[in-house]
């Protein structure tokens, strides 16, 4: 009997050792990682480590995977090549739609996370008025900086205070410590705005599951946000919900009550406008995959085999269309992946087509309101038309600024673009009624609008495109009070 127990004990010990061995080999950390954990129970890194390079020797496989983001290639509707979003095949009318705001000067395609610091430093939207909040999702130094500076971080001057401090701290672009505790490598949220927003929805953030965290670490930055009126703090408009109409309601009520009315005043229509950011988290959460509890990492960070045997989580953040076997095939193994890819592209093509239609109608609406202003239409009617165009552009931009070209929530995105078209057409109809009363030729207005659009598209220097959006027929409508905040990133 004793011999049996002894044999069972040895068998159990062997089993434990096998499991431990598999765990150590599959995480890609190597022998040094295992010994470091044995000696200290941690990686051996400081809890304040913010250099991506510091993780290279401990986690070489993951680090090499992360560095693939330097050479990302385009898919049909996305990618990482540095180029303007004003290209004819993209969204050529953005210098009109964002006229009077920094995005009309420079607005580029999204690039890999490894370029975050380079791109924020070079973009022409950063000025001497830019604040710390613009830096929030670009640098690994941010969590420590917020801890040291408190609420003074948000409104601190980007050029004079924040950037030099980040450089002195040895900051890295978006990387390891943004999502992992350097000591334990546990997933973590490092941007406080994310949990604040979830808690405002009544979500308990005290004990999230690992699956939750596989989306939370992405959602802390891939979201819609604005800068609070009192201190420029990054704030998410989520307390009413994640859908475009929910967030618009938030901006129209809670945000206004707290002093935030607009991102800027439109230079053509004089409308107080909202600029959507990159609401991937909200769009995904409201879509089919999000509702099925599929995490961001399931699709964008699939498991991969390295050296033919080690299994790691990919840190090459790219389109799942490039990794369909491991991204899509894990759940859709019964589907022909080529046909599945064709279906994804069909969805994106339909959304981009609707996006361009909504963009064109929204642009036209701004010009109609400009003509209302110069023709002496009553302020009451102008404000009604401005509300339509503000809402129309919001429902367009929430899709335009989101990086999946509609795929994260195909039906929701199409619904949003449909609403955009409805609201923009409401503005045009109202303006038409008033302009006809004033004896204005609608045919002439439409002709001048097309001339302005053509002039913007024809300009080859991107930062000058915005200058062609206004002219003697459609003069600039300068705001009486400067828009606050001055710059949004």
Buried (B, 14 or more C-beta within 10 A) or exposed (E): EEEEEEEEEEEEEEEEEEEEEEEBBBBBBBEBBBEBBEEEEBBBBEEEBBBBEBBBEBBBBBBBBBBBBEEBEEBEBBBBEEEBBBEEEBBBBBBBBBBBBBBBBBBBBBBBBBBBBEBBBEBEBBEEEBBBBBBBBBBBBBBBBBEEBEEEBBBBBBEEBBBEBBEEBEBBBBBBBBBBBBBBBEBBBBBBBBBBBBBBEEEEBEEBEEEBBBBBBBBBBBBBBBBBBEBBBBBBBBBBBBBBBBBBBBBBEBBEEEEBBBBBBBBBBBBBBBBBBBBBBBBBBBBBBBEEEBBBBBBBBBBBEBEEEBBBBBBBBBBBBEBBEBBBBBEEEEEEBEEBBEEBBEBBBBBBEBBBBBBBBBBBBBBBBBBBBEBEBEEEBBBBBBBBBBBBBBBBBBBBBBBBBBBBBBEBBBBBBBBBBBBBBBBBBBBBEBBEEEEBEBEEBEEBBEBBBEBBBEBEEBBEBBBBBBEEBBEBBEBEEEBBBBBBB
